[in-house]
C-alpha cells in the first residue's frame, strides 16, 4: 500500500493524558472521576490537529476550539470518533462550543452531517451552562 497522501493508511491518534478541558467541564470533574485526553492527529508532515477532550462515564466530551478551525479538522475529528468507538468503547461523543460563535450555524450543520444531534438544555448528560451549545453522537 502506498502512503502518499495518507489515504488507506490506518493510524491510531497518539493520546496524551493531561489536564486540558478546564472551564466548561469543571462541574463534571467535580462530580465524578474523569480523564482528560489530548488527541493529536498528524495529517501531513507539517499539519497536526489537536483536540482537547474529557472522558467521563463512557462519554467523550470534546470542546471545539475558539476561532477558525484549521485545515484537516473534519478528517481528524472523524479519526477521533473512530478511536472513541473502537479503542475507548465510548457510548457517546459530546461536543460543546459557545452559543455566540459567528460560525455556530456552520458548526451545527457540520456536526449534524456527522450524525450529531443538539442536546436539549437541562439534559443530565451535560453540565448546566447557558453559554454553551452541546451536541451528542450516540455510538451503537
N, C-alpha and C positions, 0 to 999 in steps of 0.2 A: 504494500500500500504506500503510495507516495504521499508525502506530507504537505508540500506546497503551502496552500492557504490554511491548512489545519482541518479541512473537511474530511470526515471519515476517521479522524484520529480521536479515540476516546481517552479523555484525560479527566481525572478527578481534581477538583479545585483544592489547592492547599488550604488547610484550615488552621488558623492561629487562634488559640483561646486568649482572650484579653478582655478587659472591661471596655466596651465600645459604646453601646447604646445607653445613653445616660438619661437625660431629662424625661423623654416621653415614655420610657418603660420603667422608670424608677418605682412606680407604685406596684408593678408586677414583681419586681425584685424583692421589695419589702414583704410581699405577701407569701412568697414561696422561694424555694431554691431554684436559681436559673443559671444557665451557662451562656456566656457571651462569646460569640464566634465571629471571626472576621474572615470572610471569603475573599480570596484574591485569585481572580481568573485571568490568566495570561492569554490574550488572544493572538498577539503577534510579539515579535522581539521587542517592540517599543510601545506596546499598548497593553496595559493591565488595568482591570476594573476591580474595585474593591466594594464589597457590600458588608455593612455592619449589621449584625443580627443578634437576636436573643432567643435561646432555645428554652422553652418552659412548657412542661406538661405535654410533650409530643407536638407542640406548636412552635413553628419558627416565625418569629416576628422580625420583619425587615423594615428599617427606616429608610425611606427614599431620600438620598442626599439633597441638600438645597442646591438651587441653581440648575443650569443646563446639564443634563446627563451626558457623559462622554460617549463618543462613538463606540459601538460594540456593547452598549449596556444591555440591550434586549437579548443578544446572544448569550452574554454572561449570566443574565438573570435566568434564562432557560436552563443553563448548566446548574445554577444554584437550585432550581426546582427539582431537577433530576437527582441531585445529590441529597436533597431533603427527603425525597421519596425513597431512594434506593439504599442510601447509607445511614441516614439518621432515623429512618422509619417514622417520619412525622405524619400526623393525621391532618394537619393544616399548615399552610403558609399564609401569614397575615402581613400585609404591607401597610405602612402608615406614612402620611405626609400632611403638611399643613393645608388646611382648607383654603387659605388665602393665596395660594400659589397662582402665578399667572398662567402656568401650564397645567392647571388642575384638570380641565376638560380633556386635554390630550392624554394625561396620565390615566384618567378613568377609562377612556376608550382603549388604550393600550392594554391595561390590566384586564379589562373585560374581554378583550380579544384572546388573552391568555387563559381565560376561564375563571377569573376572579369575580366576586360579587361584592357590592357595598355592604358593610356590616352596619346594621341599624344602631343608632345611639342607644346606650343602656344595655347592650348585649354583654353578657357576663364574660365573653372571651377577650374583651378589650378593656383597657383602663378608661375610666370616665374622663375624657378630655375633649371639651367642645371645640378646641382649636385644631384638632387632628381629624383626618378622614381615614378610616380603616377599610381595607378590602381583604377578603379572605378567599383562599383557594383550598378546596377540600380534596384530599388525596384519598382515593378509594383503595 
